[in-house]
Amino acid sequence: MKSFHQIGWLVRKDIALFFRTKDTLVLIFVFSVLVVLIFSLAFGPIFPQDVEDRGKLAASVLWAAFAFAGIILLNRSFDVERASGALQGVRLTGVDPSNLYLSKVVSNLFLLAVLEAVITPVALQFLEALDTLTLGTLMKLIGVLTIGTLGFCAVGVTISGISTSTHGAESLLSVILLPLIFPVIMAGAKCTVSLLTTGGLEGHFWISTLVIYGAVFLASSYLLIEFVIEE
Amino acid sequence: MLLQATKITKRFGHRTILDDVDIEVQPGEVVSILGPNGAGKTTLIRILSTLLKPASGNLQIAGANALDNPFGVRQMLGVVVHEPLAYLELTPYENLRFFGKLYAVDSLEGRITALLDEVGLTRFAHERMEIFSRGMIQRFMIAKALIHDPTLLFLDEPFSGLDVAAKQFVLDRIHHERARGKGIVLTTHETQLGYLAGTRFLFLLDARLKSIARKDEIALDELSLQYDMSLKQHQMK
């Protein structure tokens, strides 16, 4: 019960800080819209007639936008902890580092989900992939994006925690994070392509990869994060 | 015994910052550690407050092993260091409420109101801390350190950057907390303030902590003289 209480307040604080400063909010939305626009202009105005090609294009655009916006979000989310020693202040309250980790995963997942809820329809509309989407496919797409984003946050928060205590944290985060996050992005993109081209998930390999990779990282980080935050 | 640290050693690279440091703090005692800039005072405070691990040594807080289980003892500690240890984008009220909730403080609203009033920040309770002066932040940090009524306080250079009135406020607060039976460790490079605040005095020089005297055993002039002589010896090395 105490853990839920602590995680709740940590998440509430993260979200309050995010909407208080607004600079990250503006940055990730502008960045994501820009990615969609660039791809739309590069491939438009006449998009591939083949559903498969359009699905591949839309999936690439979505995951490129979310991956880069996610990296910015993770960086900023730990910047505020670093800036005035706030993370040490939180550590001094005796909060279990695992709860701190979970709170960061939840708050980043929530904020990226808000971004995805806005950007996904915009991107699909711009890339003329919205008309192929049924309600069933949409629900599956939401599921894939949620699992993918959870995996992204599970990996990203751990790596952000490691890079927080080092000089050049921002560049280090990108360098270490990208190889580790690659399986999530690849599996997420493959599942999205499958959904946008066939309306379903072909086989279970990519969705299983997405679920297992995220779950393994989430569980191992939950258990080991103490050594990352405390050292 | 509130705190007992023995043979604390800390190195950064090849440089030894603390070498076999021993320190004890009893309830109602203010241990004043005097040392010049770069002597290792902040490192010692960070180790004693469990924020930094020593290379070797033991640290007991209220009888518990604080190095093996830092989470178990942190609720007992109040810490004031150079950084605010809070979110400058939030207001003092929001910060105190957030940290108070994490500490699970009872009757939190009343406690926040009382503390903000005591430190003279009621008027600024709902202003973002980004616009605060050094003195205002120092006042906030004292409120934050006391929000959960800790039994042991660590104050790292609590007088730095403060005007005369604010220094007097910090001194009064130290005396008040000591009278309530709290143990306090404070570091300073200002002999007079260290003397006024402390009940026992130590010098931190050349990575070693040297016990000098209790307040009833030494006058301010003598303490200043001893400190100046120790500093000169340190500078000649």
Interface residues (C-beta under 8 A of the other chain):
Chain A: K2 H5 Q6 W9 L10 K13 A16 L17 R20 T21 V80 A83 S84 G85 A86 Q88 G89 V90 R91 L92 T93 G94 V95 D96 E230 E231
Chain B: S49 T50 L51 K53 P70 F71 G72 V73 R74 Q75 L77 V79 V81 E83 P84 L85 A86 Y87 L88 E89 L90 E94 F98 F99 K101 L102 Y103 A104 K144 H148
